Amino acid sequence: MWIARILVGSALALSTLALSAVPSAAQNWPTRSVKLILTLGPGSGADIGARLIAEKLTAKWGQPVVVENRPGGDGFVAINAFVGSRDDHTLLFGPASSFTAHPYLHEKLPYDPRDLAPVARVSATLITLAVPPSLDVKSLADFVAMVRAKPGTMNWATVTGATDLVLAAFLKGEKLEMAKIPYRDTVQALNDVAEGRLHFYWAALAITRTQMQAGRVKVLAITASQPSSVVPGVPTVTQAGFPALTFDGLVGVYGQRDMSNEIRERIATDVREVLADPAIVNRLHATGQDVVPGSAAQFSTSIDKQRETVAGIARVLGIKAAQ
């Protein structure tokens, strides 16, 4: 009997030891420097947020967290670099809008969407609708009326991805004629707004804020579904009378498809701890972002909702998803 008890006790001890060893890989991660690849360039809301978080995570993890900007190619440059790394120490950071519209904007995708595994939700980027002060419009309704009165003579631009579809569907619904101007450089686009060469620019508040405060561009509304204390006095598009332009920015961290759940949760937990710091919250607010931290599951749910929104807009435009 006593031998059996010893054997049972030993088995339980070994089982406990084995179970305690399961999360050890996550506890020891990272073992070397971590790279955050961004789909947007320096100065964007995602870039500023990534650098703030990277600084804190470097101290927490005891390993360098390096931010690498890979803008261009409608997000493909960054995504291909991330997917091609096949490395659990290389993460993707940026807005979901960089890729949720890809199936409707491109006939064939150079990556599998399943390769982008949601890890941690970070923030909601406040997106502004900006126009040149020279247009002398006081509201979004004034601007729409001006476009309607001058069909085909005005232009627009967005930063990337899903926002193109949202605005295109809006123009179709309102029967407005405007020309789309492609930009790779957000600074050049903003300068063109200030100079009156670009008439309507959909971009993150982090990009437009300085010029807005200087009076060189006028922000008519934000696309968020709820008003934000970050931009007091600026209405949402719904408050301005155009709910079809509603689009919530969604920024977060993505890992490789085969990244373990333990490591994903470790990263998400650490990111949430960083975002609980009031100093970080205030600094992110200053860059035009509302802080909305969340787990991998919560981030995944938010992305799925955005995908559903984009799919509905694509149906309005008669666009089929890439196979």
C-alpha positions as YAML, in Angstrom:
chain: A
units: angstrom
residues:
- id: 1
  name: MET
  ca: [0.00, 0.00, 0.00]
- id: 2
  name: TRP
  ca: [2.75, 2.41, 1.02]
- id: 3
  name: ILE
  ca: [4.57, 1.72, -2.27]
- id: 4
  name: ALA
  ca: [1.41, 2.58, -4.20]
- id: 5
  name: ARG
  ca: [1.07, 5.78, -2.25]
- id: 6
  name: ILE
  ca: [4.64, 6.71, -3.01]
- id: 7
  name: LEU
  ca: [4.11, 6.02, -6.71]
- id: 8
  name: VAL
  ca: [0.89, 8.08, -6.78]
- id: 9
  name: GLY
  ca: [2.59, 10.90, -4.92]
- id: 10
  name: SER
  ca: [5.51, 10.83, -7.31]
- id: 11
  name: ALA
  ca: [3.18, 10.89, -10.32]
- id: 12
  name: LEU
  ca: [1.32, 13.87, -8.90]
- id: 13
  name: ALA
  ca: [4.57, 15.68, -8.21]
- id: 14
  name: LEU
  ca: [5.78, 15.04, -11.74]
- id: 15
  name: SER
  ca: [2.44, 16.19, -13.17]
- id: 16
  name: THR
  ca: [2.61, 19.38, -11.12]
- id: 17
  name: LEU
  ca: [6.17, 19.95, -12.25]
- id: 18
  name: ALA
  ca: [5.21, 19.38, -15.88]
- id: 19
  name: LEU
  ca: [2.28, 21.78, -15.63]
- id: 20
  name: SER
  ca: [4.38, 24.44, -13.96]
- id: 21
  name: ALA
  ca: [6.89, 24.11, -16.80]
- id: 22
  name: VAL
  ca: [4.27, 24.81, -19.47]
- id: 23
  name: PRO
  ca: [4.18, 28.59, -19.07]
- id: 24
  name: SER
  ca: [7.94, 28.82, -18.43]
- id: 25
  name: ALA
  ca: [8.60, 29.42, -22.13]
- id: 26
  name: ALA
  ca: [6.27, 32.41, -21.98]
- id: 27
  name: GLN
  ca: [7.78, 33.58, -18.69]
- id: 28
  name: ASN
  ca: [11.28, 33.45, -20.21]
- id: 29
  name: TRP
  ca: [10.18, 35.18, -23.42]
- id: 30
  name: PRO
  ca: [11.75, 37.25, -24.90]
- id: 31
  name: THR
  ca: [15.22, 35.76, -25.01]
- id: 32
  name: ARG
  ca: [16.56, 38.42, -27.40]
- id: 33
  name: SER
  ca: [15.56, 41.71, -29.01]
- id: 34
  name: VAL
  ca: [12.00, 42.11, -30.22]
- id: 35
  name: LYS
  ca: [11.05, 43.88, -33.43]
- id: 36
  name: LEU
  ca: [7.81, 45.80, -33.96]
- id: 37
  name: ILE
  ca: [7.16, 46.22, -37.69]
- id: 38
  name: LEU
  ca: [4.77, 49.05, -38.51]
- id: 39
  name: THR
  ca: [2.56, 49.39, -41.57]
- id: 40
  name: LEU
  ca: [2.77, 53.19, -41.33]
- id: 41
  name: GLY
  ca: [5.60, 55.73, -41.42]
- id: 42
  name: PRO
  ca: [7.16, 57.93, -38.73]
- id: 43
  name: GLY
  ca: [4.83, 60.49, -37.17]
- id: 44
  name: SER
  ca: [1.65, 58.48, -37.59]
- id: 45
  name: GLY
  ca: [-0.50, 57.74, -34.55]
- id: 46
  name: ALA
  ca: [0.49, 54.07, -34.62]
- id: 47
  name: ASP
  ca: [4.18, 54.97, -34.85]
- id: 48
  name: ILE
  ca: [4.04, 57.30, -31.84]
- id: 49
  name: GLY
  ca: [2.09, 54.73, -29.82]
- id: 50
  name: ALA
  ca: [4.48, 51.93, -30.79]
- id: 51
  name: ARG
  ca: [7.51, 53.92, -29.65]
- id: 52
  name: LEU
  ca: [5.94, 54.82, -26.31]
- id: 53
  name: ILE
  ca: [5.02, 51.19, -25.67]
- id: 54
  name: ALA
  ca: [8.37, 49.88, -26.96]
- id: 55
  name: GLU
  ca: [10.25, 52.05, -24.47]
- id: 56
  name: LYS
  ca: [8.26, 50.66, -21.54]
- id: 57
  name: LEU
  ca: [8.41, 47.06, -22.77]
- id: 58
  name: THR
  ca: [12.19, 47.32, -23.17]
- id: 59
  name: ALA
  ca: [12.45, 48.09, -19.47]
- id: 60
  name: LYS
  ca: [9.92, 45.41, -18.51]
- id: 61
  name: TRP
  ca: [11.38, 42.63, -20.69]
- id: 62
  name: GLY
  ca: [15.06, 43.42, -20.25]
- id: 63
  name: GLN
  ca: [15.50, 43.14, -24.03]
- id: 64
  name: PRO
  ca: [15.52, 45.88, -26.69]
- id: 65
  name: VAL
  ca: [12.18, 46.45, -28.42]
- id: 66
  name: VAL
  ca: [12.93, 48.02, -31.79]
- id: 67
  name: VAL
  ca: [10.38, 49.83, -33.95]
- id: 68
  name: GLU
  ca: [10.82, 49.39, -37.70]
- id: 69
  name: ASN
  ca: [8.68, 51.47, -40.07]
- id: 70
  name: ARG
  ca: [7.76, 49.70, -43.31]
- id: 71
  name: PRO
  ca: [5.19, 51.98, -44.99]
- id: 72
  name: GLY
  ca: [3.96, 51.65, -48.56]
- id: 73
  name: GLY
  ca: [2.36, 49.08, -50.80]
- id: 74
  name: ASP
  ca: [-1.00, 49.39, -49.02]
- id: 75
  name: GLY
  ca: [0.47, 47.66, -45.98]
- id: 76
  name: PHE
  ca: [1.96, 44.77, -47.97]
- id: 77
  name: VAL
  ca: [5.57, 45.87, -47.39]
- id: 78
  name: ALA
  ca: [5.23, 45.59, -43.61]
- id: 79
  name: ILE
  ca: [3.00, 42.52, -43.62]
- id: 80
  name: ASN
  ca: [5.25, 40.58, -46.00]
- id: 81
  name: ALA
  ca: [8.29, 41.44, -43.88]
- id: 82
  name: PHE
  ca: [6.47, 40.28, -40.75]
- id: 83
  name: VAL
  ca: [5.07, 37.06, -42.23]
- id: 84
  name: GLY
  ca: [8.36, 36.24, -43.93]
- id: 85
  name: SER
  ca: [10.32, 36.48, -40.68]
- id: 86
  name: ARG
  ca: [8.68, 33.34, -39.21]
- id: 87
  name: ASP
  ca: [9.96, 34.55, -35.85]
- id: 88
  name: ASP
  ca: [8.07, 34.84, -32.57]
- id: 89
  name: HIS
  ca: [10.30, 37.80, -31.66]
- id: 90
  name: THR
  ca: [9.01, 39.79, -34.65]
- id: 91
  name: LEU
  ca: [5.60, 41.39, -34.17]
- id: 92
  name: LEU
  ca: [3.37, 43.48, -36.39]
- id: 93
  name: PHE
  ca: [1.98, 46.73, -34.99]
- id: 94
  name: GLY
  ca: [-0.58, 48.98, -36.60]
- id: 95
  name: PRO
  ca: [-4.20, 49.66, -37.48]
- id: 96
  name: ALA
  ca: [-6.44, 46.80, -38.56]
- id: 97
  name: SER
  ca: [-7.58, 49.01, -41.44]
- id: 98
  name: SER
  ca: [-4.19, 48.35, -43.01]
- id: 99
  name: PHE
  ca: [-5.37, 44.87, -43.99]
- id: 100
  name: THR
  ca: [-9.11, 44.34, -43.35]
- id: 101
  name: ALA
  ca: [-9.93, 45.73, -46.78]
- id: 102
  name: HIS
  ca: [-7.19, 43.90, -48.68]
- id: 103
  name: PRO
  ca: [-9.52, 41.17, -50.04]
- id: 104
  name: TYR
  ca: [-11.63, 43.88, -51.68]
- id: 105
  name: LEU
  ca: [-8.82, 46.09, -52.96]
- id: 106
  name: HIS
  ca: [-6.61, 43.42, -54.53]
- id: 107
  name: GLU
  ca: [-7.32, 40.46, -56.79]
- id: 108
  name: LYS
  ca: [-4.76, 38.27, -55.03]
- id: 109
  name: LEU
  ca: [-3.14, 38.56, -51.62]
- id: 110
  name: PRO
  ca: [0.58, 37.79, -51.16]
- id: 111
  name: TYR
  ca: [-0.11, 36.50, -47.64]
- id: 112
  name: ASP
  ca: [-2.69, 34.41, -45.81]
- id: 113
  name: PRO
  ca: [-4.85, 36.56, -43.46]
- id: 114
  name: ARG
  ca: [-4.59, 33.76, -40.91]
- id: 115
  name: ASP
  ca: [-0.89, 34.61, -40.62]
- id: 116
  name: LEU
  ca: [-1.82, 37.75, -38.65]
- id: 117
  name: ALA
  ca: [-2.74, 36.42, -35.20]
- id: 118
  name: PRO
  ca: [-4.24, 39.12, -32.92]
- id: 119
  name: VAL
  ca: [-2.21, 39.48, -29.72]
- id: 120
  name: ALA
  ca: [-3.17, 42.69, -27.93]
- id: 121
  name: ARG
  ca: [-5.54, 45.58, -28.56]
- id: 122
  name: VAL
  ca: [-3.88, 48.93, -27.82]
- id: 123
  name: SER
  ca: [-5.82, 51.99, -28.88]
- id: 124
  name: ALA
  ca: [-8.48, 53.58, -31.02]
- id: 125
  name: THR
  ca: [-6.90, 56.09, -33.36]
- id: 126
  name: LEU
  ca: [-9.02, 59.19, -33.78]
- id: 127
  name: ILE
  ca: [-9.47, 59.83, -37.48]
- id: 128
  name: THR
  ca: [-10.09, 63.34, -38.73]
- id: 129
  name: LEU
  ca: [-11.71, 64.74, -41.85]
- id: 130
  name: ALA
  ca: [-9.60, 67.74, -42.80]
- id: 131
  name: VAL
  ca: [-9.99, 70.46, -45.43]
- id: 132
  name: PRO
  ca: [-8.01, 73.58, -46.40]
- id: 133
  name: PRO
  ca: [-9.05, 76.77, -44.55]
- id: 134
  name: SER
  ca: [-9.13, 78.45, -47.98]
- id: 135
  name: LEU
  ca: [-12.31, 76.52, -48.82]
- id: 136
  name: ASP
  ca: [-14.13, 78.62, -46.23]
- id: 137
  name: VAL
  ca: [-16.54, 75.91, -45.10]
- id: 138
  name: LYS
  ca: [-17.72, 75.76, -41.50]
- id: 139
  name: SER
  ca: [-19.05, 72.21, -41.33]
- id: 140
  name: LEU
  ca: [-19.05, 68.83, -43.03]
- id: 141
  name: ALA
  ca: [-22.49, 69.66, -44.41]
- id: 142
  name: ASP
  ca: [-21.06, 72.84, -45.98]
- id: 143
  name: PHE
  ca: [-18.28, 70.82, -47.59]
- id: 144
  name: VAL
  ca: [-20.66, 68.20, -48.99]
- id: 145
  name: ALA
  ca: [-22.81, 70.98, -50.43]
- id: 146
  name: MET
  ca: [-19.73, 72.51, -52.08]
- id: 147
  name: VAL
  ca: [-18.71, 69.20, -53.65]
- id: 148
  name: ARG
  ca: [-22.25, 68.67, -54.92]
- id: 149
  name: ALA
  ca: [-22.22, 72.13, -56.50]
- id: 150
  name: LYS
  ca: [-18.85, 71.50, -58.21]
- id: 151
  name: PRO
  ca: [-18.97, 67.91, -59.49]
- id: 152
  name: GLY
  ca: [-15.63, 66.47, -60.57]
- id: 153
  name: THR
  ca: [-13.56, 69.52, -59.65]
- id: 154
  name: MET
  ca: [-12.47, 68.53, -56.13]
- id: 155
  name: ASN
  ca: [-10.26, 65.73, -54.81]
- id: 156
  name: TRP
  ca: [-9.69, 63.52, -51.78]
- id: 157
  name: ALA
  ca: [-7.15, 61.20, -50.20]
- id: 158
  name: THR
  ca: [-7.01, 58.70, -47.35]
- id: 159
  name: VAL
  ca: [-4.06, 57.09, -45.60]
- id: 160
  name: THR
  ca: [-4.60, 53.43, -46.47]
- id: 161
  name: GLY
  ca: [-6.83, 50.39, -46.66]
- id: 162
  name: ALA
  ca: [-10.41, 50.23, -45.46]
- id: 163
  name: THR
  ca: [-10.82, 54.00, -45.31]
- id: 164
  name: ASP
  ca: [-10.71, 54.10, -49.11]
- id: 165
  name: LEU
  ca: [-13.79, 51.88, -49.27]
- id: 166
  name: VAL
  ca: [-15.68, 53.80, -46.58]
- id: 167
  name: LEU
  ca: [-15.20, 57.10, -48.37]
- id: 168
  name: ALA
  ca: [-15.86, 55.64, -51.81]
- id: 169
  name: ALA
  ca: [-19.15, 54.15, -50.57]
- id: 170
  name: PHE
  ca: [-20.10, 57.47, -49.01]
- id: 171
  name: LEU
  ca: [-19.44, 59.37, -52.25]
- id: 172
  name: LYS
  ca: [-21.52, 56.83, -54.15]
- id: 173
  name: GLY
  ca: [-24.36, 57.03, -51.66]
- id: 174
  name: GLU
  ca: [-24.38, 60.83, -51.75]
- id: 175
  name: LYS
  ca: [-23.90, 60.87, -55.56]
- id: 176
  name: LEU
  ca: [-20.81, 63.06, -55.21]
- id: 177
  name: GLU
  ca: [-18.03, 63.24, -57.81]
- id: 178
  name: MET
  ca: [-14.49, 63.69, -56.50]
- id: 179
  name: ALA
  ca: [-11.11, 62.51, -57.75]
- id: 180
  name: LYS
  ca: [-8.95, 60.28, -55.55]
- id: 181
  name: ILE
  ca: [-5.30, 61.32, -55.20]
- id: 182
  name: PRO
  ca: [-2.88, 58.55, -54.10]
- id: 183
  name: TYR
  ca: [-0.19, 59.45, -51.57]
- id: 184
  name: ARG
  ca: [2.59, 57.47, -49.98]
- id: 185
  name: ASP
  ca: [3.91, 60.38, -47.93]
- id: 186
  name: THR
  ca: [1.44, 61.62, -45.30]
- id: 187
  name: VAL
  ca: [3.49, 64.79, -44.75]
- id: 188
  name: GLN
  ca: [3.18, 65.72, -48.43]
- id: 189
  name: ALA
  ca: [-0.57, 65.09, -48.35]
- id: 190
  name: LEU
  ca: [-0.97, 67.32, -45.31]
- id: 191
  name: ASN
  ca: [1.10, 70.06, -46.91]
- id: 192
  name: ASP
  ca: [-1.11, 69.85, -49.98]
- id: 193
  name: VAL
  ca: [-4.19, 70.29, -47.78]
- id: 194
  name: ALA
  ca: [-2.64, 73.36, -46.15]
- id: 195
  name: GLU
  ca: [-1.83, 74.81, -49.58]
- id: 196
  name: GLY
  ca: [-5.28, 74.04, -50.94]
- id: 197
  name: ARG
  ca: [-4.13, 71.50, -53.53]
- id: 198
  name: LEU
  ca: [-5.84, 68.61, -51.69]
- id: 199
  name: HIS
  ca: [-9.44, 69.36, -50.75]
- id: 200
  name: PHE
  ca: [-10.39, 66.53, -48.39]
- id: 201
  name: TYR
  ca: [-8.04, 64.40, -46.32]
- id: 202
  name: TRP
  ca: [-9.02, 61.43, -44.14]
- id: 203
  name: ALA
  ca: [-6.13, 60.94, -41.69]
- id: 204
  name: ALA
  ca: [-5.29, 60.24, -38.06]
- id: 205
  name: LEU
  ca: [-5.37, 63.14, -35.65]
- id: 206
  name: ALA
  ca: [-1.70, 62.48, -34.94]
- id: 207
  name: ILE
  ca: [-1.00, 63.58, -38.52]
- id: 208
  name: THR
  ca: [-3.32, 66.58, -38.71]
- id: 209
  name: ARG
  ca: [-3.21, 67.94, -35.16]
- id: 210
  name: THR
  ca: [-0.17, 70.25, -35.41]
- id: 211
  name: GLN
  ca: [-1.40, 71.86, -38.61]
- id: 212
  name: MET
  ca: [-4.91, 72.07, -37.18]
- id: 213
  name: GLN
  ca: [-3.64, 73.89, -34.09]
- id: 214
  name: ALA
  ca: [-1.61, 76.21, -36.31]
- id: 215
  name: GLY
  ca: [-4.73, 77.03, -38.34]
- id: 216
  name: ARG
  ca: [-3.25, 75.61, -41.55]
- id: 217
  name: VAL
  ca: [-5.89, 72.87, -41.90]
- id: 218
  name: LYS
  ca: [-9.47, 72.73, -40.68]
- id: 219
  name: VAL
  ca: [-10.86, 69.55, -39.08]
- id: 220
  name: LEU
  ca: [-14.59, 69.26, -39.73]
- id: 221
  name: ALA
  ca: [-15.29, 66.03, -37.84]
- id: 222
  name: ILE
  ca: [-13.90, 62.76, -36.47]
- id: 223
  name: THR
  ca: [-15.05, 59.37, -37.76]
- id: 224
  name: ALA
  ca: [-15.31, 57.78, -34.29]
- id: 225
  name: SER
  ca: [-18.66, 56.36, -33.21]
- id: 226
  name: GLN
  ca: [-18.41, 58.27, -29.93]
- id: 227
  name: PRO
  ca: [-17.24, 61.83, -29.12]
- id: 228
  name: SER
  ca: [-13.76, 62.08, -27.63]
- id: 229
  name: SER
  ca: [-12.41, 64.35, -24.91]
- id: 230
  name: VAL
  ca: [-9.14, 64.34, -26.84]
- id: 231
  name: VAL
  ca: [-10.68, 66.73, -29.39]
- id: 232
  name: PRO
  ca: [-13.30, 68.74, -27.48]
- id: 233
  name: GLY
  ca: [-15.66, 70.66, -29.70]
- id: 234
  name: VAL
  ca: [-15.03, 68.53, -32.79]
- id: 235
  name: PRO
  ca: [-18.21, 66.61, -33.74]
- id: 236
  name: THR
  ca: [-18.39, 62.99, -34.79]
- id: 237
  name: VAL
  ca: [-19.56, 62.36, -38.35]
- id: 238
  name: THR
  ca: [-22.89, 61.20, -36.92]
- id: 239
  name: GLN
  ca: [-23.29, 64.46, -35.03]
- id: 240
  name: ALA
  ca: [-22.38, 66.26, -38.25]
- id: 241
  name: GLY
  ca: [-25.21, 64.47, -40.04]
- id: 242
  name: PHE
  ca: [-23.29, 61.81, -41.98]
- id: 243
  name: PRO
  ca: [-23.24, 58.52, -40.02]
- id: 244
  name: ALA
  ca: [-22.20, 56.56, -43.13]
- id: 245
  name: LEU
  ca: [-18.68, 57.91, -42.57]
- id: 246
  name: THR
  ca: [-18.38, 56.32, -39.13]
- id: 247
  name: PHE
  ca: [-15.22, 54.26, -38.76]
- id: 248
  name: ASP
  ca: [-13.38, 53.49, -35.53]
- id: 249
  name: GLY
  ca: [-9.61, 53.23, -35.69]
- id: 250
  name: LEU
  ca: [-8.28, 49.99, -34.21]
- id: 251
  name: VAL
  ca: [-4.60, 49.63, -33.39]
- id: 252
  name: GLY
  ca: [-2.86, 46.65, -31.86]
- id: 253
  name: VAL
  ca: [-0.18, 43.99, -31.87]
- id: 254
  name: TYR
  ca: [-0.13, 40.85, -34.04]
- id: 255
  name: GLY
  ca: [1.99, 37.73, -33.78]
- id: 256
  name: GLN
  ca: [2.82, 34.78, -35.99]
- id: 257
  name: ARG
  ca: [0.09, 32.23, -36.65]
- id: 258
  name: ASP
  ca: [1.92, 29.51, -34.71]
- id: 259
  name: MET
  ca: [2.80, 31.69, -31.72]
- id: 260
  name: SER
  ca: [1.80, 29.90, -28.53]
- id: 261
  name: ASN
  ca: [-1.22, 31.10, -26.60]
- id: 262
  name: GLU
  ca: [0.99, 31.46, -23.53]
- id: 263
  name: ILE
  ca: [3.29, 33.95, -25.25]
- id: 264
  name: ARG
  ca: [0.35, 35.83, -26.76]
- id: 265
  name: GLU
  ca: [-1.24, 36.22, -23.35]
- id: 266
  name: ARG
  ca: [2.10, 37.21, -21.83]
- id: 267
  name: ILE
  ca: [2.47, 40.01, -24.37]
- id: 268
  name: ALA
  ca: [-1.14, 41.12, -23.96]
- id: 269
  name: THR
  ca: [-0.81, 41.22, -20.18]
- id: 270
  name: ASP
  ca: [2.38, 43.26, -20.34]
- id: 271
  name: VAL
  ca: [0.90, 45.68, -22.86]
- id: 272
  name: ARG
  ca: [-2.15, 46.17, -20.63]
- id: 273
  name: GLU
  ca: [0.14, 46.94, -17.69]
- id: 274
  name: VAL
  ca: [1.99, 49.52, -19.76]
- id: 275
  name: LEU
  ca: [-1.28, 51.12, -20.84]
- id: 276
  name: ALA
  ca: [-2.45, 51.33, -17.21]
- id: 277
  name: ASP
  ca: [0.22, 53.97, -16.59]
- id: 278
  name: PRO
  ca: [-1.55, 57.39, -16.48]
- id: 279
  name: ALA
  ca: [1.53, 59.02, -17.98]
- id: 280
  name: ILE
  ca: [1.34, 56.73, -21.02]
- id: 281
  name: VAL
  ca: [-2.42, 57.31, -21.32]
- id: 282
  name: ASN
  ca: [-1.88, 61.08, -21.31]
- id: 283
  name: ARG
  ca: [0.88, 60.85, -23.89]
- id: 284
  name: LEU
  ca: [-1.27, 58.69, -26.17]
- id: 285
  name: HIS
  ca: [-4.16, 61.13, -25.78]
- id: 286
  name: ALA
  ca: [-1.77, 63.87, -26.85]
- id: 287
  name: THR
  ca: [-1.14, 61.92, -30.07]
- id: 288
  name: GLY
  ca: [-4.85, 61.65, -30.85]
- id: 289
  name: GLN
  ca: [-5.59, 58.17, -29.53]
- id: 290
  name: ASP
  ca: [-8.09, 56.80, -27.04]
- id: 291
  name: VAL
  ca: [-6.60, 53.97, -24.99]
- id: 292
  name: VAL
  ca: [-8.62, 50.73, -25.25]
- id: 293
  name: PRO
  ca: [-6.38, 47.85, -24.14]
- id: 294
  name: GLY
  ca: [-7.61, 44.31, -24.60]
- id: 295
  name: SER
  ca: [-6.68, 40.65, -24.73]
- id: 296
  name: ALA
  ca: [-6.01, 38.59, -27.85]
- id: 297
  name: ALA
  ca: [-9.64, 37.41, -27.82]
- id: 298
  name: GLN
  ca: [-11.02, 40.93, -27.45]
- id: 299
  name: PHE
  ca: [-8.76, 42.22, -30.19]
- id: 300
  name: SER
  ca: [-9.82, 39.38, -32.47]
- id: 301
  name: THR
  ca: [-13.49, 40.19, -31.88]
- id: 302
  name: SER
  ca: [-12.91, 43.87, -32.69]
- id: 303
  name: ILE
  ca: [-11.13, 42.96, -35.92]
- id: 304
  name: ASP
  ca: [-13.95, 40.61, -36.93]
- id: 305
  name: LYS
  ca: [-16.45, 43.45, -36.45]
- id: 306
  name: GLN
  ca: [-14.36, 45.73, -38.64]
- id: 307
  name: ARG
  ca: [-14.14, 43.03, -41.29]
- id: 308
  name: GLU
  ca: [-17.94, 42.75, -41.25]
- id: 309
  name: THR
  ca: [-18.25, 46.52, -41.67]
- id: 310
  name: VAL
  ca: [-15.82, 46.52, -44.60]
- id: 311
  name: ALA
  ca: [-17.58, 43.54, -46.22]
- id: 312
  name: GLY
  ca: [-20.91, 45.39, -46.04]
- id: 313
  name: ILE
  ca: [-19.37, 48.47, -47.65]
- id: 314
  name: ALA
  ca: [-17.80, 46.32, -50.38]
- id: 315
  name: ARG
  ca: [-21.25, 44.90, -51.18]
- id: 316
  name: VAL
  ca: [-22.56, 48.44, -51.60]
- id: 317
  name: LEU
  ca: [-19.75, 49.12, -54.05]
- id: 318
  name: GLY
  ca: [-20.28, 45.81, -55.86]
- id: 319
  name: ILE
  ca: [-16.79, 44.54, -54.99]
- id: 320
  name: LYS
  ca: [-16.19, 40.82, -54.48]
- id: 321
  name: ALA
  ca: [-13.55, 39.47, -52.13]
- id: 322
  name: ALA
  ca: [-10.34, 38.00, -53.54]
- id: 323
  name: GLN
  ca: [-10.29, 34.22, -53.61]
...
